[in-house]
Amino acid sequence: MPAAAFKSRLALICQKMRQPLTTRQAYFLIFGISSGVYFIDFLCYLYRHYLPIAGNLAHDHTVIGLDFSEFWMAARLLITQGAQAVYEPLVYANKMIAEFDDPGRVWAYPPTFLLIVWPLGILPYKAALIIWLGISLIVFVLANRPAHLNFLVCAALCLLIPNVSYSMFQGQNGLLTSALLIAAMHLNARKPYVAGMLFGAMIIKPQLALMVPIYLCATRNWRTMVASFASALCIICASIAAFGTNAWEAYFTQISTYASYLMGALFHRGMPTMYMFVLFITHHPMAAMVAQACCSVIILISSYYAFTATRNSGMHFMIVAAGMFLITPYTFVYDLPIVSIAVLYLLWHDNEPLRWQKVLLYGAVWFLPLIQLSLPIGALVLSLFYWHVYDMALRQEVTATEVVG
């Protein structure tokens, strides 16, 4: 580049740097720097704790993708001993102890999820983990990639999101379920039957799809609803054809035992739900159940009203993303990547002056895994975020009405 052209471009950059930042630029600068610092610290943590023992799979806390070990072991048992063995607590637990020295693990996923992890049991653990994480990231990026961004650039940016990197670190399915919901919401207006198929695929983790029927009923998307029910039914029938009805019977027996164990006096720090928050405060399971029931009813009613009050599909998505974790007592921090996309949507479309209250709220949601695992107040953060989104949806409808008038 000629010296004159270089000086001209440098002068232009300096001139732009002297201009005040827009609200969007300020938000992205704040979150970009903080996410970069987090990711560097995360890489240092991996280097200190996992690189020296990367080849050792014999101990619980030295296995990268620790939760994926559950998926892989279920797939192994499915291939070697059949689906019934997966839902036998003693058989499954003994295999986890023998392979990973990891006691206390149980399989709590429906047979529909076995259809996805089944092929991974053919592969060694490391190869299966790499393929699982690679496919999860690719699907997540495809569901969220803006048209003007290169795929690899978008993938690199996604890795900077704390909720994404934490879900991948655990080897969990949060990227996959988030991608299904995001893609379905995006395609709903243009391709309702495809969107319905994606919504129906959430039968692999049904507690995360409890907001979907409310959304489809409120917005009168009947074609999408029919397609979602048909899709879910087809997946269930496929699991019955593959594993038999005994697998479902064993699953319901197992899940009732698991639910009574988890939803009893046991507190799990990784669950940012109202049930777990109240249990943490009161240590009283019945009080936690009542609080969760009240929270679920409030979210259901308010969400239905918000869906009918605005026609903005972006606001619909944010209500679903914010409310889906408050409506159920059973969800974990590794399911949160979809909420990060909601935050990005807010940052991109926010034209109001920069407010530190918003920075703190969005930042708390953005770094929610770190907050919840340190101090279990995730339900409060998500509640504040939900009511912020709810208020925006209603105010937006008023503004639109005024403009039309």
One Martini backbone bead per residue (centre of mass of N, CA, C, O) as a GRO file, in nm:
protein
  405
    1MET     BB    1   0.095   0.037   0.024
    2PRO     BB    2   0.089   0.348  -0.004
    3ALA     BB    3   0.173   0.603   0.200
    4ALA     BB    4  -0.069   0.792   0.142
    5ALA     BB    5  -0.296   0.582   0.187
    6PHE     BB    6  -0.218   0.506   0.474
    7LYS     BB    7  -0.250   0.792   0.598
    8SER     BB    8  -0.547   0.829   0.520
    9ARG     BB    9  -0.659   0.581   0.676
   10LEU     BB   10  -0.548   0.661   0.955
   11ALA     BB   11  -0.702   0.930   0.972
   12LEU     BB   12  -0.985   0.805   0.957
   13ILE     BB   13  -0.966   0.632   1.212
   14CYS     BB   14  -0.906   0.866   1.410
   15GLN     BB   15  -1.165   1.020   1.352
   16LYS     BB   16  -1.361   0.794   1.446
   17MET     BB   17  -1.242   0.770   1.740
   18ARG     BB   18  -1.338   1.070   1.820
   19GLN     BB   19  -1.608   0.969   1.809
   20PRO     BB   20  -1.887   0.894   1.942
   21LEU     BB   21  -2.046   0.638   2.068
   22THR     BB   22  -2.270   0.424   2.025
   23THR     BB   23  -2.469   0.219   2.189
   24ARG     BB   24  -2.389  -0.038   2.038
   25GLN     BB   25  -2.081   0.003   2.057
   26ALA     BB   26  -2.062   0.010   2.364
   27TYR     BB   27  -2.174  -0.266   2.425
   28PHE     BB   28  -1.971  -0.432   2.247
   29LEU     BB   29  -1.720  -0.335   2.393
   30ILE     BB   30  -1.784  -0.439   2.674
   31PHE     BB   31  -1.851  -0.741   2.594
   32GLY     BB   32  -1.593  -0.799   2.435
   33ILE     BB   33  -1.381  -0.757   2.657
   34SER     BB   34  -1.504  -0.943   2.877
   35SER     BB   35  -1.505  -1.201   2.698
   36GLY     BB   36  -1.203  -1.208   2.641
   37VAL     BB   37  -1.111  -1.238   2.932
   38TYR     BB   38  -1.269  -1.493   2.992
   39PHE     BB   39  -1.143  -1.675   2.767
   40ILE     BB   40  -0.854  -1.662   2.864
   41ASP     BB   41  -0.912  -1.781   3.144
   42PHE     BB   42  -1.031  -2.045   3.034
   43LEU     BB   43  -0.775  -2.142   2.889
   44CYS     BB   44  -0.598  -2.145   3.141
   45TYR     BB   45  -0.763  -2.355   3.289
   46LEU     BB   46  -0.725  -2.583   3.084
   47TYR     BB   47  -0.417  -2.588   3.096
   48ARG     BB   48  -0.383  -2.649   3.405
   49HIS     BB   49  -0.609  -2.904   3.432
   50TYR     BB   50  -0.597  -3.075   3.131
   51LEU     BB   51  -0.338  -3.102   2.961
   52PRO     BB   52  -0.161  -3.294   3.147
   53ILE     BB   53  -0.439  -3.511   3.141
   54ALA     BB   54  -0.568  -3.573   2.850
   55GLY     BB   55  -0.522  -3.904   2.852
   56ASN     BB   56  -0.709  -3.916   3.113
   57LEU     BB   57  -1.016  -4.126   3.187
   58ALA     BB   58  -1.020  -4.228   3.511
   59HIS     BB   59  -1.140  -3.945   3.609
   60ASP     BB   60  -1.377  -3.735   3.679
   61HIS     BB   61  -1.218  -3.430   3.678
   62THR     BB   62  -1.045  -3.512   3.390
   63VAL     BB   63  -1.301  -3.487   3.202
   64ILE     BB   64  -1.378  -3.371   2.916
   65GLY     BB   65  -1.701  -3.363   2.898
   66LEU     BB   66  -1.846  -3.501   3.142
   67ASP     BB   67  -2.151  -3.529   3.048
   68PHE     BB   68  -2.088  -3.696   2.791
   69SER     BB   69  -2.036  -3.964   2.935
   70GLU     BB   70  -2.337  -4.034   2.951
   71PHE     BB   71  -2.396  -4.058   2.650
   72TRP     BB   72  -2.178  -4.267   2.581
   73MET     BB   73  -2.271  -4.488   2.779
   74ALA     BB   74  -2.554  -4.522   2.666
   75ALA     BB   75  -2.461  -4.607   2.384
   76ARG     BB   76  -2.302  -4.855   2.472
   77LEU     BB   77  -2.535  -5.007   2.611
   78LEU     BB   78  -2.723  -5.011   2.367
   79ILE     BB   79  -2.533  -5.195   2.193
   80THR     BB   80  -2.462  -5.430   2.409
   81GLN     BB   81  -2.763  -5.444   2.603
   82GLY     BB   82  -2.964  -5.230   2.559
   83ALA     BB   83  -3.212  -5.012   2.668
   84GLN     BB   84  -3.272  -5.134   2.948
   85ALA     BB   85  -2.983  -5.085   3.072
   86VAL     BB   86  -2.992  -4.772   3.081
   87TYR     BB   87  -3.248  -4.791   3.306
   88GLU     BB   88  -3.038  -4.925   3.499
   89PRO     BB   89  -2.889  -4.795   3.764
   90LEU     BB   90  -2.668  -5.008   3.835
   91VAL     BB   91  -2.553  -5.058   3.557
   92TYR     BB   92  -2.481  -4.764   3.488
   93ALA     BB   93  -2.311  -4.693   3.739
   94ASN     BB   94  -2.096  -4.917   3.707
   95LYS     BB   95  -1.991  -4.821   3.432
   96MET     BB   96  -1.902  -4.537   3.523
   97ILE     BB   97  -1.698  -4.637   3.732
   98ALA     BB   98  -1.522  -4.818   3.547
   99GLU     BB   99  -1.455  -4.585   3.328
  100PHE     BB  100  -1.460  -4.291   3.531
  101ASP     BB  101  -1.494  -4.282   3.836
  102ASP     BB  102  -1.833  -4.209   3.845
  103PRO     BB  103  -2.049  -4.150   4.072
  104GLY     BB  104  -2.407  -4.083   4.063
  105ARG     BB  105  -2.507  -4.169   3.786
  106VAL     BB  106  -2.786  -4.099   3.566
  107TRP     BB  107  -3.053  -4.174   3.339
  108ALA     BB  108  -3.288  -3.892   3.222
  109TYR     BB  109  -3.355  -3.966   2.931
  110PRO     BB  110  -3.524  -4.014   2.665
  111PRO     BB  111  -3.542  -4.228   2.394
  112THR     BB  112  -3.516  -3.996   2.185
  113PHE     BB  113  -3.214  -3.930   2.259
  114LEU     BB  114  -3.092  -4.205   2.170
  115LEU     BB  115  -3.108  -4.151   1.862
  116ILE     BB  116  -2.860  -3.951   1.869
  117VAL     BB  117  -2.629  -4.116   2.047
  118TRP     BB  118  -2.598  -4.400   1.932
  119PRO     BB  119  -2.347  -4.371   1.723
  120LEU     BB  120  -2.128  -4.290   1.949
  121GLY     BB  121  -2.077  -4.589   2.066
  122ILE     BB  122  -1.869  -4.681   1.840
  123LEU     BB  123  -1.678  -4.482   1.961
  124PRO     BB  124  -1.449  -4.336   2.107
  125TYR     BB  125  -1.457  -4.096   2.333
  126LYS     BB  126  -1.293  -3.867   2.195
  127ALA     BB  127  -1.421  -3.884   1.913
  128ALA     BB  128  -1.713  -3.840   2.007
  129LEU     BB  129  -1.669  -3.563   2.138
  130ILE     BB  130  -1.569  -3.408   1.890
  131ILE     BB  131  -1.819  -3.457   1.716
  132TRP     BB  132  -2.030  -3.339   1.908
  133LEU     BB  133  -1.910  -3.051   1.930
  134GLY     BB  134  -1.897  -2.988   1.628
  135ILE     BB  135  -2.198  -3.019   1.561
  136SER     BB  136  -2.310  -2.823   1.771
  137LEU     BB  137  -2.164  -2.569   1.664
  138ILE     BB  138  -2.264  -2.574   1.373
  139VAL     BB  139  -2.568  -2.560   1.435
  140PHE     BB  140  -2.558  -2.297   1.599
  141VAL     BB  141  -2.438  -2.117   1.378
  142LEU     BB  142  -2.655  -2.166   1.157
  143ALA     BB  143  -2.892  -2.044   1.340
  144ASN     BB  144  -2.716  -1.741   1.383
  145ARG     BB  145  -2.598  -1.650   1.121
  146PRO     BB  146  -2.516  -1.391   0.959
  147ALA     BB  147  -2.491  -1.320   0.624
  148HIS     BB  148  -2.218  -1.125   0.659
  149LEU     BB  149  -2.085  -1.372   0.803
  150ASN     BB  150  -1.848  -1.575   0.853
  151PHE     BB  151  -1.842  -1.885   0.978
  152LEU     BB  152  -1.570  -1.879   1.138
  153VAL     BB  153  -1.620  -1.611   1.276
  154CYS     BB  154  -1.882  -1.693   1.419
  155ALA     BB  155  -1.762  -1.930   1.577
  156ALA     BB  156  -1.554  -1.761   1.736
  157LEU     BB  157  -1.766  -1.575   1.871
  158CYS     BB  158  -1.927  -1.798   2.017
  159LEU     BB  159  -1.687  -1.888   2.207
  160LEU     BB  160  -1.705  -1.611   2.379
  161ILE     BB  161  -1.954  -1.721   2.499
  162PRO     BB  162  -2.009  -1.842   2.805
  163ASN     BB  163  -2.258  -2.033   2.753
  164VAL     BB  164  -2.111  -2.190   2.526
  165SER     BB  165  -1.839  -2.281   2.652
  166TYR     BB  166  -1.968  -2.429   2.893
  167SER     BB  167  -2.135  -2.636   2.736
  168MET     BB  168  -1.887  -2.760   2.595
  169PHE     BB  169  -1.724  -2.836   2.847
  170GLN     BB  170  -1.963  -3.042   2.936
  171GLY     BB  171  -2.091  -3.184   2.677
  172GLN     BB  172  -2.360  -3.069   2.600
  173ASN     BB  173  -2.705  -2.983   2.458
  174GLY     BB  174  -2.748  -2.665   2.444
  175LEU     BB  175  -2.688  -2.604   2.142
  176LEU     BB  176  -2.901  -2.786   2.014
  177THR     BB  177  -3.161  -2.675   2.150
  178SER     BB  178  -3.116  -2.381   2.071
  179ALA     BB  179  -3.113  -2.425   1.763
  180LEU     BB  180  -3.398  -2.534   1.734
  181LEU     BB  181  -3.551  -2.285   1.848
  182ILE     BB  182  -3.429  -2.062   1.672
  183ALA     BB  183  -3.498  -2.179   1.393
  184ALA     BB  184  -3.804  -2.201   1.440
  185MET     BB  185  -3.857  -1.899   1.493
  186HIS     BB  186  -3.738  -1.801   1.218
  187LEU     BB  187  -3.934  -2.000   1.026
  188ASN     BB  188  -4.237  -1.964   1.101
  189ALA     BB  189  -4.340  -1.754   0.884
  190ARG     BB  190  -4.226  -1.908   0.614
  191LYS     BB  191  -4.190  -2.225   0.754
  192PRO     BB  192  -4.406  -2.391   0.942
  193TYR     BB  193  -4.335  -2.695   0.899
  194VAL     BB  194  -4.037  -2.678   0.969
  195ALA     BB  195  -4.075  -2.552   1.246
  196GLY     BB  196  -4.244  -2.786   1.360
  197MET     BB  197  -4.022  -3.001   1.339
  198LEU     BB  198  -3.829  -2.854   1.537
  199PHE     BB  199  -4.014  -2.841   1.779
  200GLY     BB  200  -4.062  -3.153   1.794
  201ALA     BB  201  -3.753  -3.221   1.855
  202MET     BB  202  -3.783  -3.132   2.168
  203ILE     BB  203  -3.845  -3.426   2.281
  204ILE     BB  204  -3.551  -3.470   2.389
  205LYS     BB  205  -3.629  -3.190   2.580
  206PRO     BB  206  -3.928  -3.100   2.697
  207GLN     BB  207  -3.882  -2.877   2.930
  208LEU     BB  208  -3.788  -2.654   2.700
  209ALA     BB  209  -4.098  -2.656   2.545
  210LEU     BB  210  -4.333  -2.514   2.721
  211MET     BB  211  -4.360  -2.237   2.547
  212VAL     BB  212  -4.457  -2.323   2.264
  213PRO     BB  213  -4.769  -2.360   2.288
  214ILE     BB  214  -4.821  -2.071   2.382
  215TYR     BB  215  -4.708  -1.929   2.132
  216LEU     BB  216  -4.887  -2.071   1.913
  217CYS     BB  217  -5.162  -1.994   2.031
  218ALA     BB  218  -5.130  -1.681   2.051
  219THR     BB  219  -5.038  -1.665   1.723
  220ARG     BB  220  -5.195  -1.875   1.542
  221ASN     BB  221  -4.997  -2.140   1.470
  222TRP     BB  222  -5.136  -2.413   1.349
  223ARG     BB  223  -4.940  -2.546   1.149
  224THR     BB  224  -4.704  -2.564   1.344
  225MET     BB  225  -4.846  -2.733   1.559
  226VAL     BB  226  -4.910  -2.981   1.389
  227ALA     BB  227  -4.614  -3.034   1.305
  228SER     BB  228  -4.503  -3.073   1.594
  229PHE     BB  229  -4.677  -3.315   1.675
  230ALA     BB  230  -4.594  -3.495   1.438
  231SER     BB  231  -4.291  -3.495   1.496
  232ALA     BB  232  -4.299  -3.608   1.785
  233LEU     BB  233  -4.450  -3.869   1.711
  234CYS     BB  234  -4.237  -3.981   1.514
  235ILE     BB  235  -4.006  -3.998   1.721
  236ILE     BB  236  -4.147  -4.187   1.918
  237CYS     BB  237  -4.197  -4.416   1.714
  238ALA     BB  238  -3.898  -4.459   1.649
  239SER     BB  239  -3.817  -4.542   1.939
  240ILE     BB  240  -4.006  -4.787   1.954
  241ALA     BB  241  -3.891  -4.937   1.708
  242ALA     BB  242  -3.594  -4.948   1.827
  243PHE     BB  243  -3.663  -5.016   2.166
  244GLY     BB  244  -3.940  -5.018   2.259
  245THR     BB  245  -4.169  -4.998   2.527
  246ASN     BB  246  -3.975  -5.064   2.765
  247ALA     BB  247  -3.813  -4.801   2.761
  248TRP     BB  248  -4.049  -4.616   2.851
  249GLU     BB  249  -4.117  -4.757   3.113
  250ALA     BB  250  -3.834  -4.722   3.236
  251TYR     BB  251  -3.824  -4.415   3.220
  252PHE     BB  252  -4.070  -4.345   3.406
  253THR     BB  253  -3.953  -4.489   3.649
  254GLN     BB  254  -3.681  -4.334   3.663
  255ILE     BB  255  -3.785  -4.034   3.664
  256SER     BB  256  -3.941  -4.048   3.932
  257THR     BB  257  -3.695  -4.111   4.106
  258TYR     BB  258  -3.517  -3.871   4.018
  259ALA     BB  259  -3.715  -3.643   4.096
  260SER     BB  260  -3.738  -3.713   4.401
  261TYR     BB  261  -3.434  -3.670   4.447
  262LEU     BB  262  -3.390  -3.377   4.325
  263MET     BB  263  -3.681  -3.254   4.451
  264GLY     BB  264  -3.581  -3.247   4.727
  265ALA     BB  265  -3.328  -3.172   4.953
  266LEU     BB  266  -3.167  -3.133   4.705
  267PHE     BB  267  -2.907  -2.917   4.597
  268HIS     BB  268  -2.847  -2.756   4.276
  269ARG     BB  269  -2.635  -2.511   4.164
  270GLY     BB  270  -2.692  -2.547   3.833
  271MET     BB  271  -2.999  -2.438   3.895
  272PRO     BB  272  -3.186  -2.155   3.754
  273THR     BB  273  -3.441  -2.191   3.953
  274MET     BB  274  -3.699  -2.131   4.162
  275TYR     BB  275  -3.684  -2.385   4.324
  276MET     BB  276  -3.375  -2.370   4.399
  277PHE     BB  277  -3.380  -2.093   4.532
  278VAL     BB  278  -3.583  -2.157   4.761
  279LEU     BB  279  -3.427  -2.400   4.869
  280PHE     BB  280  -3.174  -2.234   4.946
  281ILE     BB  281  -3.327  -2.048   5.151
  282THR     BB  282  -3.526  -2.273   5.316
  283HIS     BB  283  -3.504  -2.594   5.297
  284HIS     BB  284  -3.805  -2.634   5.151
  285PRO     BB  285  -3.969  -2.819   4.925
  286MET     BB  286  -4.265  -2.712   4.940
  287ALA     BB  287  -4.199  -2.412   4.901
  288ALA     BB  288  -4.061  -2.452   4.627
  289MET     BB  289  -4.305  -2.567   4.477
  290VAL     BB  290  -4.495  -2.326   4.515
  291ALA     BB  291  -4.313  -2.114   4.382
  292GLN     BB  292  -4.295  -2.254   4.106
  293ALA     BB  293  -4.598  -2.260   4.043
  294CYS     BB  294  -4.640  -1.955   4.050
  295CYS     BB  295  -4.431  -1.881   3.837
  296SER     BB  296  -4.548  -2.047   3.601
  297VAL     BB  297  -4.826  -1.908   3.586
  298ILE     BB  298  -4.724  -1.619   3.539
  299ILE     BB  299  -4.564  -1.676   3.280
  300LEU     BB  300  -4.791  -1.790   3.109
  301ILE     BB  301  -4.985  -1.545   3.116
  302SER     BB  302  -4.786  -1.316   3.033
  303SER     BB  303  -4.693  -1.444   2.766
  304TYR     BB  304  -4.959  -1.458   2.623
  305TYR     BB  305  -5.006  -1.153   2.628
  306ALA     BB  306  -4.741  -1.070   2.479
  307PHE     BB  307  -4.792  -1.226   2.215
  308THR     BB  308  -5.063  -1.058   2.155
  309ALA     BB  309  -4.938  -0.753   2.178
  310THR     BB  310  -4.719  -0.855   1.965
  311ARG     BB  311  -4.570  -0.897   1.623
  312ASN     BB  312  -4.283  -0.931   1.708
  313SER     BB  313  -4.059  -1.185   1.661
  314GLY     BB  314  -3.827  -1.093   1.844
  315MET     BB  315  -3.997  -1.071   2.103
  316HIS     BB  316  -4.090  -1.361   2.107
  317PHE     BB  317  -3.813  -1.485   2.141
  318MET     BB  318  -3.738  -1.345   2.414
  319ILE     BB  319  -3.970  -1.461   2.578
  320VAL     BB  320  -3.895  -1.753   2.543
  321ALA     BB  321  -3.598  -1.737   2.645
  322ALA     BB  322  -3.671  -1.613   2.933
  323GLY     BB  323  -3.918  -1.818   3.025
  324MET     BB  324  -3.815  -2.125   3.002
  325PHE     BB  325  -3.657  -2.112   3.299
  326LEU     BB  326  -3.927  -2.038   3.482
  327ILE     BB  327  -4.139  -2.283   3.409
  328THR     BB  328  -3.915  -2.475   3.522
  329PRO     BB  329  -3.743  -2.685   3.765
  330TYR     BB  330  -3.566  -2.823   3.511
  331THR     BB  331  -3.250  -2.674   3.479
  332PHE     BB  332  -2.943  -2.561   3.329
  333VAL     BB  333  -2.666  -2.368   3.250
  334TYR     BB  334  -2.616  -2.536   2.973
  335ASP     BB  335  -2.905  -2.414   2.843
  336LEU     BB  336  -2.825  -2.081   2.784
  337PRO     BB  337  -2.751  -1.988   2.485
  338ILE     BB  338  -3.027  -1.854   2.402
  339VAL     BB  339  -2.999  -1.604   2.592
  340SER     BB  340  -2.754  -1.477   2.450
  341ILE     BB  341  -2.906  -1.414   2.187
  342ALA     BB  342  -3.105  -1.220   2.319
  343VAL     BB  343  -2.892  -1.015   2.406
  344LEU     BB  344  -2.786  -0.952   2.123
  345TYR     BB  345  -3.051  -0.843   2.017
  346LEU     BB  346  -3.069  -0.607   2.216
  347LEU     BB  347  -2.798  -0.470   2.146
  348TRP     BB  348  -2.868  -0.422   1.838
  349HIS     BB  349  -3.171  -0.267   1.901
  350ASP     BB  350  -3.052  -0.050   2.088
  351ASN     BB  351  -3.131   0.320   2.094
  352GLU     BB  352  -3.078   0.392   2.364
  353PRO     BB  353  -2.928   0.507   2.609
  354LEU     BB  354  -2.684   0.441   2.813
  355ARG     BB  355  -2.727   0.192   3.076
  356TRP     BB  356  -2.617   0.042   3.367
  357GLN     BB  357  -2.855  -0.140   3.426
  358LYS     BB  358  -2.834  -0.296   3.159
  359VAL     BB  359  -2.546  -0.388   3.180
  360LEU     BB  360  -2.589  -0.558   3.437
  361LEU     BB  361  -2.814  -0.741   3.332
  362TYR     BB  362  -2.679  -0.850   3.075
  363GLY     BB  363  -2.423  -0.946   3.221
  364ALA     BB  364  -2.558  -1.154   3.407
  365VAL     BB  365  -2.662  -1.330   3.172
  366TRP     BB  366  -2.393  -1.371   3.021
  367PHE     BB  367  -2.257  -1.475   3.323
  368LEU     BB  368  -2.440  -1.696   3.468
  369PRO     BB  369  -2.263  -1.943   3.536
  370LEU     BB  370  -2.076  -1.790   3.734
  371ILE     BB  371  -2.296  -1.691   3.927
  372GLN     BB  372  -2.448  -1.957   3.998
  373LEU     BB  373  -2.184  -2.117   4.101
  374SER     BB  374  -2.138  -1.901   4.331
  375LEU     BB  375  -2.444  -1.767   4.331
  376PRO     BB  376  -2.780  -1.887   4.354
  377ILE     BB  377  -2.940  -1.628   4.144
  378GLY     BB  378  -3.056  -1.696   3.858
  379ALA     BB  379  -3.365  -1.656   3.892
  380LEU     BB  380  -3.349  -1.349   3.940
  381VAL     BB  381  -3.214  -1.269   3.678
  382LEU     BB  382  -3.429  -1.397   3.488
  383SER     BB  383  -3.666  -1.232   3.598
  384LEU     BB  384  -3.561  -0.953   3.523
  385PHE     BB  385  -3.529  -1.015   3.223
  386TYR     BB  386  -3.820  -1.085   3.161
  387TRP     BB  387  -3.951  -0.809   3.253
  388HIS     BB  388  -3.792  -0.643   3.054
  389VAL     BB  389  -3.901  -0.778   2.796
  390TYR     BB  390  -4.201  -0.741   2.856
  391ASP     BB  391  -4.196  -0.432   2.864
  392MET     BB  392  -4.091  -0.395   2.575
  393ALA     BB  393  -4.326  -0.529   2.428
  394LEU     BB  394  -4.547  -0.330   2.526
  395ARG     BB  395  -4.413  -0.060   2.441
  396GLN     BB  396  -4.389  -0.125   2.140
  397GLU     BB  397  -4.693  -0.139   2.083
  398VAL     BB  398  -4.756   0.153   2.160
  399THR     BB  399  -4.571   0.286   1.953
  400ALA     BB  400  -4.702   0.158   1.703
  401THR     BB  401  -4.985   0.279   1.749
  402GLU     BB  402  -4.901   0.576   1.737
  403VAL     BB  403  -4.789   0.571   1.450
  404VAL     BB  404  -5.043   0.476   1.309
  405GLY     BB  405  -5.223   0.715   1.430
   0.00000   0.00000   0.00000
